[in-house]
Amino acid sequence: CGLEFDFLGISGGEGTEMYYDDNFFFTFDDVVLAGSYGPMVDGLATEGSLPIYDWANVVGTEIEFDDTIPPFCLGEDDGQSDCTIPPPQTEQVMALEFDEQIVNELSLRAVQSERFDFSFITMGDNDPELDCAHDFFGFSVEVPYVRL
């Protein structure tokens, strides 16, 4: 059993493109599931193998604008996720898929803390009129489960 996110974009529907400026983190209970700027995740504290979002660890981080800088997807380095994360300031499709091991770890953590919060955090650098913005979007989550 895995977890799949279908980002619904401005008008909704599978495969709809979305836009953000300049960078983002997508979190579940502060655990970074995905981010547009992978090196920024390296500066975050962790709980086990889970990177934890905290503004104090992000503010002031130097950001380079280079299309070769990789995004971050939780578990991707270990083959436990498959993510499509578009570069900043483009309209493209975003999709995230996480395998059972990640889902189980996140689920246990959420149940123990009695918290189930998704956040989409945008960050910018120097353009106050444009930065820290994203299109309106929704997402659906496909969560297979077994009824006991």
N, C-alpha and C positions, 0 to 999 in steps of 0.2 A: 504494500500500500504506500503510495507516495502522495505528494501534494502538488497541485498544479494551479497556477494563477493565470487567468485570462484578463489582461488589462483592457478595459472597455473604451478607453479614449474619450474623446469629446462627445461623439454621437452614439457610443455604445456598440457592442458587437465584436465578435472575434476578429482579431487581426487589425483593429483600428489603430492608427498611428497616434502617438502622443509626443508632446514637446515639453522640455524642461530647460532651465537656465540657472546656473551654470552646471552644478553637480547635485547629486542626491544620494540619500540613504533610504532604503526601504527596510523598516524594522518590524519585528514582532516582539512585544514586551522588551524593547530596547536591544534585542539581539539583531545585529545587522544581517539581513537576508541577502541584500544586494546593494551595490553602490556603483556609481558611474566612474569613480576615481579610486581604483584599487589601492594605490599607495597610502591613501588617507586611512584605510582600515588598519594598516600596520601600527599606527600610533594609538590605537584604542586599547583599553584594558580588556582582558578576557576572563570569562568564567569557564574553566576547562578549555575547550577548543572554540567556544563561542565568543565572537567579538561583540562588545557591549558599547552601544552608542552613548556618548556623554559629550555635550556641547563643550565643556571645559577642555576636553582632549582634542577637539577639532578646531576651535577658534584660533586664528592666526596661522594655520597651516599654510605653507607655501604651495601654490597650485601652478603647475605648468599646463599650458594649453598645447597639447600634442596628441594627435589622433592615434599614436602608437601606445599611449599609456593604457594599460588594461583596466577594465572594470573589475568589480569583485562580485562573486557569487558564492555564498556559503556552501562549502563541500565540493565545489567544482574541481579543485586540485586533486581530490581523492576520488573523482568519478561519481560523487553522490548527488550531483545536481546538473542541470542543463539549463543555461540561461542565455537569453538574447537581450542584451542591454545596448540600446542605441547610443551613439555619441551625443554630447551636449549640443544644444541649439540646432537640432535636426528633428524632423517629424518622421519617426520610424516606429515600428512595432516593438514592444517589450513583452517578453514571456519568461516566466520562471517556473522551474519544475524541480522538486526536491524528493529524494528517495526516502524510504521508510525509516532508516536509521536517524536521519535528521528530524523527520516529523515526530518520531517517538521521543527524542531528546527535548525538542521544543514543547511538545504536549505535556510531558512530565513536569517540566519547569513551569509551564503556565498553570497547570492544575495545582501544583504546590504553592504558587504565589497567588492563586485565585485572580489572575490577570490575563486578559486576552485582547491586547491592544495592538493594532497595526498603525504605523506612522509612515508618512512619506515626507522626508525632510529635505528641502532644497537649500543650497548654499551658493553664494556668489562671491565675486571678488571686488569689482570696482565700478559697476554700472547700476546705481541705485534704482533707476527707472525700469531696468530689465531683469536684473539678477534676482535670485531667490523667488523664482516664479515657475509655475507649471500650468499646463492646460487642466481644466476640470477633467477628471477621469474617475471611473469606478473600476472595480475588478470583481471577478467571481473566483471563488476558490473551490476546487474539486477535492473533496476529502473522502476517500473510501473508508468505510468503517464496518465493523461486525457488531450486530445487535446481539446482546447476551440475554 
